[in-house]
């Protein structure tokens, strides 16, 4: 399987940080996920920013359904590639 990148979308930074920690605990993700602030189109208010947790999965071993379930626990979702 080719390189896979999973992008989890979370409502705020705290949720994104908690999900990043949970990825290591639950999924054994060794490489630190990348946290990215994603301002919503046309929004200037920082409160309207979403946070992305980017997980590199070069061997394609992480189950997208389980990643989506994790994000859902924090009112987020797994972005479809």
C-alpha positions in Angstrom: 0.0 0.0 0.0 1.3 3.5 -0.8 1.8 6.3 1.7 -1.4 7.4 3.4 -2.1 10.6 5.2 -5.0 10.8 7.6 -6.4 14.3 8.5 -8.6 14.6 11.6 -10.6 17.8 11.9 -11.2 19.0 15.4 -13.2 22.0 16.7 -10.4 23.6 18.9 -6.7 23.3 19.9 -7.4 21.5 23.1 -9.3 18.7 21.3 -6.6 18.4 18.7 -3.9 18.1 21.4 -5.9 15.4 23.2 -6.5 13.5 20.0 -2.7 13.7 19.2 -2.0 12.1 22.6 -4.7 9.5 22.2 -3.2 8.5 18.8 0.0 7.4 20.5 -1.8 5.6 23.3 -4.5 3.8 21.3 -2.9 3.4 17.9 0.8 3.3 18.7 1.5 6.2 16.4 5.2 6.8 17.0 5.7 9.9 14.9 4.3 13.0 16.5 1.1 14.1 14.5 1.2 17.5 13.0 -1.3 20.0 14.4 -2.4 22.7 12.0 -4.7 25.6 12.6 -7.2 25.9 9.7 -9.2 29.1 9.6 -12.6 28.7 8.0 -12.9 30.4 4.6 -14.0 34.0 5.0 -13.8 34.0 8.8 -11.5 36.5 10.5 -12.4 35.5 14.1 -9.8 33.1 15.6 -12.6 31.4 17.5 -13.9 30.1 14.2 -10.7 28.2 13.4 -10.7 24.4 13.2 -7.6 22.3 14.1 -6.3 19.6 11.9 -4.3 16.6 13.2 -2.3 15.2 10.4 -1.2 11.5 10.8 1.4 10.1 8.4 0.7 6.4 7.8 3.3 5.2 5.3 2.4 1.5 5.7 -1.4 2.2 5.7 -1.9 0.3 8.9 -4.3 2.7 10.7 -8.0 1.9 10.3 -9.8 5.0 9.0 -13.1 3.9 10.7 -11.3 3.8 14.1 -9.6 7.2 13.5 -13.0 8.7 12.6 -14.5 7.2 15.8 -11.6 8.8 17.9 -12.2 12.2 16.2 -15.9 11.8 16.8 -15.3 11.5 20.6 -14.0 15.1 20.4 -16.8 16.4 18.1 -14.6 16.1 15.1 -14.3 13.8 12.1 -11.8 12.2 9.7 -11.5 14.2 6.5 -12.1 12.1 3.4 -9.1 12.2 1.1 
